[in-house]
Amino acid sequence: MLISTTPSLEGKRIVQYFGLVSGEAILGANIFKDFFAGIRDIVGGRSAAYEKELRNAKEIAIEEMVEQAKALGANAVVGVDLDYETISIGQGGNMLMVSASGTAVTCEE
């Protein structure tokens, strides 16, 4: 499956558009507690553990998007956008949502 942030694929012709596909992953509130508990992990203003969780969430969101595209019969997803949102769940709790969306297409091989 080809995945691109651009609206087209260089050297390939898009022959069919299937429409929007997306995938989401939500990091639970515990990641924030773990993040602050593991503050000693921060080096140069970065937390390796937190970054690892974000990368994992991104991969899950992309994987869900790709599965949706495959189910439609697409062989590529173009115009991919990744978004990161904080969701408030009340009483000071927060969750982080990572979403991936794009347009499922079939391009000539």
MMTF fields as JSON, N, C-alpha, C and O atoms, coordinates in Angstrom:
{
  "mmtfVersion": "1.0.0",
  "mmtfProducer": "UNKNOWN",
  "numBonds": 435,
  "numAtoms": 436,
  "numGroups": 109,
  "numChains": 1,
  "numModels": 1,
  "chainsPerModel": [1],
  "groupsPerChain": [109],
  "chainIdList": ["A"],
  "bondAtomList": [4, 2, 8, 6, 12, 10, 16, 14, 20, 18, 24, 22, 28, 26, 32, 30, 36, 34, 40, 38, 44, 42, 48, 46, 52, 50, 56, 54, 60, 58, 64, 62, 68, 66, 72, 70, 76, 74, 80, 78, 84, 82, 88, 86, 92, 90, 96, 94, 100, 98, 104, 102, 108, 106, 112, 110, 116, 114, 120, 118, 124, 122, 128, 126, 132, 130, 136, 134, 140, 138, 144, 142, 148, 146, 152, 150, 156, 154, 160, 158, 164, 162, 168, 166, 172, 170, 176, 174, 180, 178, 184, 182, 188, 186, 192, 190, 196, 194, 200, 198, 204, 202, 208, 206, 212, 210, 216, 214, 220, 218, 224, 222, 228, 226, 232, 230, 236, 234, 240, 238, 244, 242, 248, 246, 252, 250, 256, 254, 260, 258, 264, 262, 268, 266, 272, 270, 276, 274, 280, 278, 284, 282, 288, 286, 292, 290, 296, 294, 300, 298, 304, 302, 308, 306, 312, 310, 316, 314, 320, 318, 324, 322, 328, 326, 332, 330, 336, 334, 340, 338, 344, 342, 348, 346, 352, 350, 356, 354, 360, 358, 364, 362, 368, 366, 372, 370, 376, 374, 380, 378, 384, 382, 388, 386, 392, 390, 396, 394, 400, 398, 404, 402, 408, 406, 412, 410, 416, 414, 420, 418, 424, 422, 428, 426, 432, 430],
  "bondOrderList": [1, 1, 1, 1, 1, 1, 1, 1, 1, 1, 1, 1, 1, 1, 1, 1, 1, 1, 1, 1, 1, 1, 1, 1, 1, 1, 1, 1, 1, 1, 1, 1, 1, 1, 1, 1, 1, 1, 1, 1, 1, 1, 1, 1, 1, 1, 1, 1, 1, 1, 1, 1, 1, 1, 1, 1, 1, 1, 1, 1, 1, 1, 1, 1, 1, 1, 1, 1, 1, 1, 1, 1, 1, 1, 1, 1, 1, 1, 1, 1, 1, 1, 1, 1, 1, 1, 1, 1, 1, 1, 1, 1, 1, 1, 1, 1, 1, 1, 1, 1, 1, 1, 1, 1, 1, 1, 1, 1],
  "groupList": [{"groupName": "MET", "atomNameList": ["N", "CA", "C", "O"], "elementList": ["N", "C", "C", "O"], "formalChargeList": [0, 0, 0, 0], "bondAtomList": [1, 0, 2, 1, 3, 2], "bondOrderList": [1, 1, 2], "singleLetterCode": "M", "chemCompType": "L-PEPTIDE LINKING"}, {"groupName": "LEU", "atomNameList": ["N", "CA", "C", "O"], "elementList": ["N", "C", "C", "O"], "formalChargeList": [0, 0, 0, 0], "bondAtomList": [1, 0, 2, 1, 3, 2], "bondOrderList": [1, 1, 2], "singleLetterCode": "L", "chemCompType": "L-PEPTIDE LINKING"}, {"groupName": "ILE", "atomNameList": ["N", "CA", "C", "O"], "elementList": ["N", "C", "C", "O"], "formalChargeList": [0, 0, 0, 0], "bondAtomList": [1, 0, 2, 1, 3, 2], "bondOrderList": [1, 1, 2], "singleLetterCode": "I", "chemCompType": "L-PEPTIDE LINKING"}, {"groupName": "SER", "atomNameList": ["N", "CA", "C", "O"], "elementList": ["N", "C", "C", "O"], "formalChargeList": [0, 0, 0, 0], "bondAtomList": [1, 0, 2, 1, 3, 2], "bondOrderList": [1, 1, 2], "singleLetterCode": "S", "chemCompType": "L-PEPTIDE LINKING"}, {"groupName": "THR", "atomNameList": ["N", "CA", "C", "O"], "elementList": ["N", "C", "C", "O"], "formalChargeList": [0, 0, 0, 0], "bondAtomList": [1, 0, 2, 1, 3, 2], "bondOrderList": [1, 1, 2], "singleLetterCode": "T", "chemCompType": "L-PEPTIDE LINKING"}, {"groupName": "PRO", "atomNameList": ["N", "CA", "C", "O"], "elementList": ["N", "C", "C", "O"], "formalChargeList": [0, 0, 0, 0], "bondAtomList": [1, 0, 2, 1, 3, 2], "bondOrderList": [1, 1, 2], "singleLetterCode": "P", "chemCompType": "L-PEPTIDE LINKING"}, {"groupName": "GLU", "atomNameList": ["N", "CA", "C", "O"], "elementList": ["N", "C", "C", "O"], "formalChargeList": [0, 0, 0, 0], "bondAtomList": [1, 0, 2, 1, 3, 2], "bondOrderList": [1, 1, 2], "singleLetterCode": "E", "chemCompType": "L-PEPTIDE LINKING"}, {"groupName": "GLY", "atomNameList": ["N", "CA", "C", "O"], "elementList": ["N", "C", "C", "O"], "formalChargeList": [0, 0, 0, 0], "bondAtomList": [1, 0, 2, 1, 3, 2], "bondOrderList": [1, 1, 2], "singleLetterCode": "G", "chemCompType": "PEPTIDE LINKING"}, {"groupName": "LYS", "atomNameList": ["N", "CA", "C", "O"], "elementList": ["N", "C", "C", "O"], "formalChargeList": [0, 0, 0, 0], "bondAtomList": [1, 0, 2, 1, 3, 2], "bondOrderList": [1, 1, 2], "singleLetterCode": "K", "chemCompType": "L-PEPTIDE LINKING"}, {"groupName": "ARG", "atomNameList": ["N", "CA", "C", "O"], "elementList": ["N", "C", "C", "O"], "formalChargeList": [0, 0, 0, 0], "bondAtomList": [1, 0, 2, 1, 3, 2], "bondOrderList": [1, 1, 2], "singleLetterCode": "R", "chemCompType": "L-PEPTIDE LINKING"}, {"groupName": "VAL", "atomNameList": ["N", "CA", "C", "O"], "elementList": ["N", "C", "C", "O"], "formalChargeList": [0, 0, 0, 0], "bondAtomList": [1, 0, 2, 1, 3, 2], "bondOrderList": [1, 1, 2], "singleLetterCode": "V", "chemCompType": "L-PEPTIDE LINKING"}, {"groupName": "GLN", "atomNameList": ["N", "CA", "C", "O"], "elementList": ["N", "C", "C", "O"], "formalChargeList": [0, 0, 0, 0], "bondAtomList": [1, 0, 2, 1, 3, 2], "bondOrderList": [1, 1, 2], "singleLetterCode": "Q", "chemCompType": "L-PEPTIDE LINKING"}, {"groupName": "TYR", "atomNameList": ["N", "CA", "C", "O"], "elementList": ["N", "C", "C", "O"], "formalChargeList": [0, 0, 0, 0], "bondAtomList": [1, 0, 2, 1, 3, 2], "bondOrderList": [1, 1, 2], "singleLetterCode": "Y", "chemCompType": "L-PEPTIDE LINKING"}, {"groupName": "PHE", "atomNameList": ["N", "CA", "C", "O"], "elementList": ["N", "C", "C", "O"], "formalChargeList": [0, 0, 0, 0], "bondAtomList": [1, 0, 2, 1, 3, 2], "bondOrderList": [1, 1, 2], "singleLetterCode": "F", "chemCompType": "L-PEPTIDE LINKING"}, {"groupName": "ALA", "atomNameList": ["N", "CA", "C", "O"], "elementList": ["N", "C", "C", "O"], "formalChargeList": [0, 0, 0, 0], "bondAtomList": [1, 0, 2, 1, 3, 2], "bondOrderList": [1, 1, 2], "singleLetterCode": "A", "chemCompType": "L-PEPTIDE LINKING"}, {"groupName": "ASN", "atomNameList": ["N", "CA", "C", "O"], "elementList": ["N", "C", "C", "O"], "formalChargeList": [0, 0, 0, 0], "bondAtomList": [1, 0, 2, 1, 3, 2], "bondOrderList": [1, 1, 2], "singleLetterCode": "N", "chemCompType": "L-PEPTIDE LINKING"}, {"groupName": "ASP", "atomNameList": ["N", "CA", "C", "O"], "elementList": ["N", "C", "C", "O"], "formalChargeList": [0, 0, 0, 0], "bondAtomList": [1, 0, 2, 1, 3, 2], "bondOrderList": [1, 1, 2], "singleLetterCode": "D", "chemCompType": "L-PEPTIDE LINKING"}, {"groupName": "CYS", "atomNameList": ["N", "CA", "C", "O"], "elementList": ["N", "C", "C", "O"], "formalChargeList": [0, 0, 0, 0], "bondAtomList": [1, 0, 2, 1, 3, 2], "bondOrderList": [1, 1, 2], "singleLetterCode": "C", "chemCompType": "L-PEPTIDE LINKING"}],
  "groupTypeList": [0, 1, 2, 3, 4, 4, 5, 3, 1, 6, 7, 8, 9, 2, 10, 11, 12, 13, 7, 1, 10, 3, 7, 6, 14, 2, 1, 7, 14, 15, 2, 13, 8, 16, 13, 13, 14, 7, 2, 9, 16, 2, 10, 7, 7, 9, 3, 14, 14, 12, 6, 8, 6, 1, 9, 15, 14, 8, 6, 2, 14, 2, 6, 6, 0, 10, 6, 11, 14, 8, 14, 1, 7, 14, 15, 14, 10, 10, 7, 10, 16, 1, 16, 12, 6, 4, 2, 3, 2, 7, 11, 7, 7, 15, 0, 1, 0, 10, 3, 14, 3, 7, 4, 14, 10, 4, 17, 6, 6],
  "groupIdList": [1, 2, 3, 4, 5, 6, 7, 8, 9, 10, 11, 12, 13, 14, 15, 16, 17, 18, 19, 20, 21, 22, 23, 24, 25, 26, 27, 28, 29, 30, 31, 32, 33, 34, 35, 36, 37, 38, 39, 40, 41, 42, 43, 44, 45, 46, 47, 48, 49, 50, 51, 52, 53, 54, 55, 56, 57, 58, 59, 60, 61, 62, 63, 64, 65, 66, 67, 68, 69, 70, 71, 72, 73, 74, 75, 76, 77, 78, 79, 80, 81, 82, 83, 84, 85, 86, 87, 88, 89, 90, 91, 92, 93, 94, 95, 96, 97, 98, 99, 100, 101, 102, 103, 104, 105, 106, 107, 108, 109],
  "secStructList": [7, 3, 3, 7, 1, 1, 1, 1, 7, 6, 6, 7, 7, 3, 3, 3, 3, 3, 3, 3, 3, 3, 3, 3, 3, 3, 3, 7, 6, 2, 2, 2, 2, 2, 2, 2, 2, 6, 4, 4, 4, 3, 3, 6, 6, 3, 3, 2, 2, 2, 2, 2, 2, 2, 2, 2, 2, 2, 2, 2, 2, 2, 2, 2, 2, 2, 2, 2, 2, 2, 2, 2, 6, 7, 1, 3, 3, 3, 3, 3, 3, 3, 3, 3, 3, 3, 3, 3, 3, 3, 6, 6, 3, 3, 3, 3, 3, 3, 3, 3, 3, 3, 3, 3, 3, 3, 3, 7, 7],
  "xCoordList": [0.855, 0.0, 0.894, 1.728, 0.718, 1.444, 0.704, -0.521, 1.449, 0.878, 1.649, 2.879, 0.918, 1.577, 0.818, -0.413, 1.567, 0.944, 0.584, -0.153, 1.098, 0.815, -0.481, -0.893, -1.131, -2.39, -2.238, -3.231, -0.998, -0.753, 0.512, 1.246, 0.754, 1.936, 2.776, 2.333, 3.96, 4.817, 5.056, 5.432, 4.829, 5.059, 3.919, 4.009, 2.863, 1.724, 0.45, 0.313, -0.467, -1.734, -2.824, -2.999, -3.555, -4.678, -5.855, -6.251, -6.412, -7.489, -8.848, -9.881, -8.851, -10.125, -9.971, -8.975, -10.972, -11.017, -12.13, -13.252, -11.814, -12.81, -13.337, -14.388, -12.64, -13.079, -12.25, -11.201, -12.745, -12.032, -11.929, -12.898, -10.73, -10.496, -9.768, -9.034, -9.982, -9.335, -9.08, -9.634, -8.234, -7.94, -7.63, -7.095, -7.966, -7.729, -7.118, -7.33, -6.359, -5.822, -5.874, -5.545, -6.29, -6.41, -5.509, -5.566, -4.674, -3.828, -4.608, -5.116, -4.711, -5.468, -4.808, -3.657, -5.562, -5.091, -3.853, -3.061, -3.665, -2.504, -1.189, -0.173, -1.189, 0.059, 0.553, 1.759, -0.379, 0.033, 0.588, 1.577, -0.047, 0.468, 1.845, 2.769, 1.977, 3.264, 4.314, 5.48, 3.889, 4.808, 5.374, 6.587, 4.514, 4.986, 5.732, 6.67, 5.323, 6.037, 7.434, 8.372, 7.572, 8.864, 9.573, 10.308, 9.37, 9.959, 11.482, 12.108, 12.07, 13.523, 13.992, 15.174, 13.05, 13.369, 13.65, 14.162, 13.317, 13.452, 14.915, 15.602, 15.365, 16.727, 16.622, 16.096, 17.109, 17.044, 15.629, 15.345, 14.723, 13.343, 12.48, 11.369, 12.965, 12.209, 12.049, 12.923, 10.942, 10.695, 10.644, 9.733, 11.62, 11.68, 10.451, 9.92, 9.992, 8.834, 7.578, 6.8, 7.374, 6.2, 6.249, 5.237, 7.425, 7.571, 7.303, 6.721, 7.723, 7.472, 5.971, 5.485, 5.232, 3.778, 3.104, 2.168, 3.575, 3.006, 3.262, 2.369, 4.481, 4.796, 3.912, 3.418, 3.711, 2.871, 1.437, 0.82, 0.912, -0.446, -0.538, -1.539, 0.488, 0.5, 0.46, -0.282, 1.248, 1.275, -0.08, -0.526, -0.73, -2.055, -3.058, -3.838, -3.036, -3.962, -3.73, -4.687, -2.474, -2.157, -2.581, -3.127, -2.329, -2.711, -4.223, -4.674, -5.003, -6.46, -6.896, -7.786, -6.269, -6.59, -6.294, -7.102, -5.154, -4.755, -5.729, -6.118, -6.121, -7.075, -8.398, -9.009, -8.838, -10.077, -9.926, -10.846, -8.768, -8.516, -8.477, -9.033, -7.822, -7.767, -9.164, -9.468, -10.013, -11.374, -12.171, -13.102, -11.809, -12.477, -11.899, -12.482, -10.749, -10.089, -8.998, -8.513, -8.609, -7.576, -6.186, -5.976, -5.242, -3.85, -2.949, -1.725, -3.566, -2.801, -3.725, -4.945, -3.11, -3.835, -3.038, -1.853, -3.683, -3.017, -3.602, -4.673, -2.874, -3.338, -3.442, -4.316, -2.564, -2.641, -2.292, -1.329, -3.11, -2.913, -2.947, -3.81, -2.007, -1.98, -2.34, -1.816, -3.239, -3.649, -3.498, -3.715, -3.123, -2.976, -3.883, -3.748, -4.806, -5.763, -5.791, -5.674, -5.944, -6.137, -7.634, -8.341, -8.111, -9.521, -9.649, -9.033, -10.449, -10.683, -11.798, -12.865, -11.542, -12.551, -13.132, -13.757, -12.925, -13.489, -12.592, -11.736, -12.795, -12.049, -10.533, -9.783, -10.117, -8.696, -8.042, -6.832, -8.827, -8.264, -8.185, -9.036, -7.17, -7.005, -6.619, -6.007, -6.99, -6.576, -6.015, -6.355, -5.164, -4.593, -5.076, -4.939, -5.649, -6.101, -5.19, -4.878, -4.772, -4.002, -4.898, -5.392, -5.106, -5.927, -5.155, -4.385, -5.388, -4.789, -5.939, -6.843, -5.913, -6.963, -6.353, -5.321, -7.005, -6.53, -7.583, -8.684, -7.242, -8.139, -7.644, -6.519, -8.511, -8.187, -8.322, -9.315, -7.316, -7.304, -6.736, -6.105, -6.99, -6.286, -5.438, -5.915, -4.165, -3.279, -2.725, -2.664, -2.323, -1.742, -0.432, 0.342, -0.194, 1.037, 2.232, 3.343],
  "yCoordList": [-1.181, 0.0, 1.234, 1.404, 2.083, 3.346, 4.37, 4.471, 5.119, 6.16, 7.439, 7.454, 8.521, 9.78, 10.97, 10.98, 11.959, 13.191, 14.106, 15.077, 13.801, 14.617, 14.141, 13.001, 14.993, 14.606, 13.687, 13.208, 13.44, 12.563, 11.756, 12.027, 10.768, 9.926, 10.102, 9.776, 10.605, 10.887, 9.623, 8.576, 9.75, 8.64, 7.631, 6.637, 7.863, 6.949, 7.747, 8.902, 7.106, 7.752, 7.159, 5.942, 8.036, 7.589, 7.32, 8.184, 6.104, 5.711, 5.613, 5.572, 5.575, 5.5, 6.107, 5.885, 6.869, 7.468, 6.788, 6.646, 6.372, 5.716, 6.647, 6.377, 7.715, 8.648, 8.588, 7.947, 9.265, 9.441, 8.142, 7.394, 7.893, 6.801, 7.394, 8.374, 6.787, 7.328, 6.242, 5.146, 6.571, 5.688, 6.543, 7.645, 6.037, 6.793, 5.896, 4.684, 6.517, 5.83, 6.825, 8.0, 6.338, 7.213, 6.694, 5.523, 7.592, 7.276, 7.6, 8.712, 6.65, 6.845, 7.815, 8.213, 8.185, 9.148, 8.651, 9.463, 7.357, 6.821, 7.224, 7.31, 7.473, 7.888, 9.191, 9.395, 10.085, 11.355, 11.153, 11.783, 10.27, 9.962, 9.324, 9.692, 8.358, 7.699, 8.69, 8.607, 9.623, 10.639, 11.47, 11.659, 11.961, 12.792, 11.977, 12.476, 10.725, 9.86, 9.56, 9.401, 9.483, 9.174, 10.41, 10.344, 11.529, 12.798, 12.706, 13.446, 11.805, 11.647, 11.15, 11.241, 10.622, 10.128, 11.265, 11.035, 12.477, 13.618, 14.032, 14.258, 14.124, 14.563, 15.632, 15.378, 16.802, 17.878, 18.296, 18.709, 18.201, 18.632, 17.609, 17.933, 16.366, 15.33, 14.11, 13.804, 13.427, 12.202, 11.036, 10.947, 10.148, 9.001, 8.11, 7.617, 7.896, 7.024, 7.627, 6.914, 8.931, 9.599, 9.596, 9.354, 9.863, 9.854, 8.468, 8.338, 7.441, 6.065, 5.799, 5.196, 6.235, 6.05, 6.81, 6.302, 8.02, 8.799, 8.111, 8.044, 7.596, 6.879, 5.648, 5.356, 4.925, 3.741, 4.115, 3.437, 5.185, 5.635, 6.042, 5.76, 6.698, 7.102, 5.878, 5.858, 4.862, 3.642, 2.929, 2.413, 2.9, 2.276, 3.022, 2.401, 4.358, 5.164, 4.943, 4.809, 4.903, 4.684, 3.28, 3.092, 2.3, 0.922, 0.79, 0.108, 1.432, 1.402, 2.05, 1.542, 3.173, 3.872, 2.971, 2.886, 2.309, 1.415, 0.241, -0.129, -0.341, -1.456, -1.022, -1.778, 0.178, 0.705, 0.874, 0.563, 1.367, 1.545, 0.201, 0.065, -0.789, -2.126, -2.717, -3.343, -2.523, -3.055, -2.458, -3.087, -1.259, -0.615, -1.054, -0.783, -1.735, -2.169, -1.222, -1.356, -0.278, 0.7, 0.09, -0.866, 0.66, 0.229, 1.389, 1.256, 2.528, 3.682, 4.621, 4.6, 5.437, 6.501, 7.782, 7.843, 8.795, 10.067, 11.165, 11.009, 12.275, 13.417, 13.101, 13.633, 12.246, 11.819, 12.971, 13.709, 13.097, 14.117, 13.447, 12.609, 13.814, 13.314, 14.453, 15.559, 14.184, 15.192, 14.628, 13.44, 15.496, 15.148, 16.082, 17.302, 15.522, 16.324, 15.865, 14.672, 16.803, 16.487, 16.491, 17.427, 15.444, 15.319, 15.381, 14.592, 16.319, 16.441, 15.484, 15.472, 14.673, 13.703, 14.053, 13.215, 15.288, 15.757, 15.469, 14.586, 16.213, 16.095, 16.113, 15.377, 16.942, 17.135, 16.055, 16.094, 15.084, 14.012, 14.399, 15.129, 13.913, 14.167, 12.884, 11.983, 12.831, 11.737, 12.38, 13.514, 11.655, 12.167, 11.295, 10.072, 11.935, 11.204, 11.526, 12.687, 10.484, 10.631, 10.114, 8.988, 10.926, 10.489, 10.648, 11.591, 9.697, 9.724, 9.666, 8.843, 10.527, 10.498, 10.792, 11.453, 10.292, 10.52, 10.029, 9.645, 10.046, 9.603, 8.265, 8.153, 7.269, 5.941, 5.99, 6.486, 5.473, 5.494, 4.182, 3.398, 3.984, 2.946, 3.655, 4.504, 3.285, 3.865, 2.733, 1.579, 3.1, 2.117, 1.626, 2.404, 0.349, -0.244, 0.02, -0.404],
  "zCoordList": [0.0, 0.0, 0.0, 0.889, -0.988, -1.042, -0.185, -0.244, 0.6, 1.447, 1.181, 1.233, 0.892, 0.564, 1.147, 1.19, 1.59, 2.061, 0.898, 1.071, -0.275, -1.46, -2.12, -1.905, -2.922, -3.555, -4.76, -5.309, -5.173, -6.319, -6.049, -5.098, -6.895, -6.771, -8.025, -9.126, -7.864, -9.012, -9.836, -9.309, -11.133, -12.049, -12.095, -12.815, -11.352, -11.349, -11.64, -11.236, -12.346, -12.669, -11.792, -11.732, -11.113, -10.293, -11.225, -12.006, -11.132, -12.04, -11.35, -12.018, -9.999, -9.29, -7.897, -7.208, -7.508, -6.175, -5.379, -5.865, -4.164, -3.307, -2.221, -1.639, -1.944, -0.927, 0.342, 0.397, 1.348, 2.606, 3.401, 3.532, 3.926, 4.871, 6.068, 5.941, 7.235, 8.425, 9.451, 9.378, 10.399, 11.514, 12.724, 12.598, 13.892, 15.117, 16.179, 16.195, 17.06, 18.236, 19.384, 19.223, 20.541, 21.706, 22.814, 23.19, 23.328, 24.469, 25.722, 25.866, 26.627, 27.852, 28.803, 28.623, 29.817, 30.81, 31.538, 32.017, 31.634, 32.35, 31.718, 32.408, 30.412, 29.773, 30.371, 30.509, 30.73, 31.317, 32.715, 33.088, 33.501, 34.833, 34.721, 35.446, 33.8, 33.6, 33.135, 33.522, 32.303, 31.795, 32.94, 33.029, 33.803, 34.904, 35.95, 36.572, 36.149, 37.094, 36.57, 37.351, 35.262, 34.66, 34.159, 33.173, 34.812, 34.371, 34.281, 33.522, 35.051, 35.014, 33.642, 33.311, 32.849, 31.517, 30.537, 29.442, 30.932, 30.019, 29.904, 30.9, 28.655, 28.359, 27.286, 26.202, 27.575, 26.586, 26.276, 25.152, 27.247, 27.041, 26.331, 25.911, 26.183, 25.488, 26.385, 27.196, 26.233, 26.988, 26.008, 25.185, 26.101, 25.186, 25.342, 24.347, 26.574, 26.801, 26.177, 25.543, 26.349, 25.8, 24.272, 23.615, 23.713, 22.257, 21.687, 20.61, 22.398, 21.955, 21.906, 20.949, 22.918, 22.937, 21.795, 21.178, 21.516, 20.408, 19.072, 18.228, 18.875, 17.628, 17.487, 16.398, 18.589, 18.567, 18.18, 17.359, 18.762, 18.435, 16.968, 16.31, 16.455, 15.044, 14.139, 13.157, 14.46, 13.654, 13.673, 12.648, 14.831, 14.927, 14.049, 13.328, 14.111, 13.312, 11.818, 11.056, 11.399, 9.979, 9.559, 8.472, 10.418, 10.112, 9.924, 9.004, 10.782, 10.639, 9.332, 8.649, 8.982, 7.739, 6.54, 5.616, 6.552, 5.458, 5.339, 4.231, 6.46, 6.432, 5.813, 5.057, 6.128, 5.556, 4.041, 3.285, 3.604, 2.171, 1.446, 0.357, 2.048, 1.442, 1.291, 0.275, 2.294, 2.253, 1.09, 0.587, 0.668, -0.467, -1.802, -2.852, -1.768, -2.993, -3.471, -4.594, -2.642, -3.017, -2.892, -2.145, -3.637, -3.49, -3.053, -3.027, -2.71, -2.229, -1.459, -1.622, -0.622, 0.072, -0.139, 0.19, -0.683, -0.956, -0.07, 0.518, 0.009, 0.789, 2.277, 2.962, 2.781, 4.178, 5.117, 4.906, 6.158, 7.18, 8.538, 8.801, 9.406, 10.781, 11.71, 11.579, 12.655, 13.633, 15.03, 15.267, 15.947, 17.354, 18.14, 18.045, 18.916, 19.679, 21.127, 21.408, 22.041, 23.448, 23.726, 23.352, 24.381, 24.713, 26.227, 26.944, 26.706, 28.139, 28.533, 27.918, 29.574, 30.0, 31.367, 32.016, 31.796, 33.059, 34.243, 34.19, 35.303, 36.545, 36.31, 36.951, 35.407, 35.163, 34.325, 34.103, 33.853, 33.04, 31.576, 31.069, 30.91, 29.488, 28.768, 29.341, 27.512, 26.639, 25.378, 25.042, 24.696, 23.458, 22.315, 22.353, 21.287, 20.113, 18.937, 18.673, 18.241, 17.017, 15.894, 15.961, 14.871, 13.75, 12.445, 12.26, 11.553, 10.221, 9.226, 9.371, 8.222, 7.21, 5.849, 5.742, 4.822, 3.465, 2.48, 2.874, 1.213, 0.157, -0.408, -0.895, -0.329, -0.875, -2.398, -2.93, -3.081, -4.549, -5.099, -4.39, -6.389, -7.119, -8.153, -8.906, -8.171, -9.176, -10.028, -9.605, -11.243, -12.15, -11.564, -11.008, -11.689, -11.121, -12.006, -11.685]
}
